[in-house]
Amino acid sequence: MVFWKRLFNNPDLSTTDQTSEFDHELVEVKGQSAGQSRIFFSREREIDLYELEELCDAVGWARRPLRKVKRALTYSFMVVSAWEVKGKQRRLIGFARATSDHAFNATIWDVVIHPKFQSKGLGKAMMKYMIHQLRGEDISNITLFADPHVIDFYRRLGFVLDPEGIKGMFWYPD
Ligand SMILES: CC(C)(COP(=O)(O)OP(=O)(O)OC[C@H]1O[C@@H](n2cnc3c(N)ncnc32)[C@H](O)[C@@H]1OP(=O)(O)O)[C@@H](O)C(=O)NCCC(=O)NCCS
């Protein structure tokens, strides 16, 4: 919470742009803001679960029990969010999280940008931010499961489908 407090107390605090090093936990995304609104990425974990549910609803994802979503956030290695800030108000407009063994591997889950903010480069910027943060934690192997309709979105970010023929395998209960 401390980063948001500092931002609201000092609106000029965050001046890092999209191409600069993402060294802070609260980073302003330049080139995305319009009028009074500014957009930030954050690694803060305290996300209102109802706001996250609204964001997931907006892209048509099936609802999940909030107590399980809460556990998923708590035990994720990294949680990244995108926020639109207007005056003293902030709104969750993007989200992604990663699980990890804290040494070699991380897997990214639940990548979402609110439809109103899609197709403006924000999803790409948020993924780049997350990859940068994971690399900063010395994680070298980053994986994810892509829905078929977003494979090219991830390809553009450098993700490779079935490297060396390796296939993802799933086990589901009967
Ligand atoms: C997928 C998603 C996160 C992309 O976010 P976005 O902000 O709209 O994407 P961007 O505007 O940053 O697009 C970056 C690039 O990917 C491309 N792209 C975006 N969505 C794409 C898609 N569905 N298929 C193929 N390419 C796509 C863009 O054209 C752009 O290409 P460019 O770099 O050559 O200009 C967003 O559409 C979303 O939240 N979708 C619903 C939830 C979802 O499906 N999540 C993924 C689950 S695996």
The ligand as an ORCA input file, in Angstrom:
! r2SCAN-3c Opt
* xyz 0 1
  C      -4.770    -11.262    -24.633
  C      -4.755     -9.843    -24.033
  C      -4.130     -9.880    -22.649
  C      -3.944     -8.948    -24.973
  O      -3.888     -7.650    -24.388
  P      -3.926     -6.343    -25.293
  O      -3.625     -5.176    -24.424
  O      -5.196     -6.293    -26.061
  O      -2.739     -6.627    -26.327
  P      -1.752     -5.550    -26.961
  O      -2.559     -4.388    -27.468
  O      -0.654     -5.250    -26.023
  O      -1.183     -6.362    -28.204
  C       0.205     -6.650    -28.375
  C       0.401     -7.342    -29.705
  O      -0.275     -8.596    -29.706
  C      -1.266     -8.608    -30.739
  N      -2.441     -9.259    -30.189
  C      -3.235     -8.824    -29.184
  N      -4.215     -9.717    -28.933
  C      -4.031    -10.715    -29.828
  C      -4.728    -11.924    -30.088
  N      -5.799    -12.287    -29.397
  N      -4.246    -12.733    -31.073
  C      -3.146    -12.390    -31.758
  N      -2.454    -11.246    -31.566
  C      -2.900    -10.426    -30.612
  C      -1.525     -7.170    -31.096
  O      -1.964     -7.034    -32.421
  C      -0.164     -6.550    -30.867
  O       0.677     -6.806    -31.984
  P       1.906     -5.807    -32.359
  O       2.887     -5.862    -31.195
  O       2.458     -6.393    -33.605
  O       1.287     -4.459    -32.532
  C      -6.203     -9.264    -23.967
  O      -6.752     -9.291    -25.261
  C      -7.126    -10.002    -23.019
  O      -7.160     -9.715    -21.824
  N      -7.904    -10.959    -23.541
  C      -8.903    -11.665    -22.738
  C      -8.269    -12.600    -21.724
  C      -7.379    -13.630    -22.380
  O      -7.729    -14.254    -23.372
  N      -6.179    -13.813    -21.783
  C      -5.202    -14.768    -22.239
  C      -5.443    -16.098    -21.602
  S      -4.190    -17.297    -22.103
*
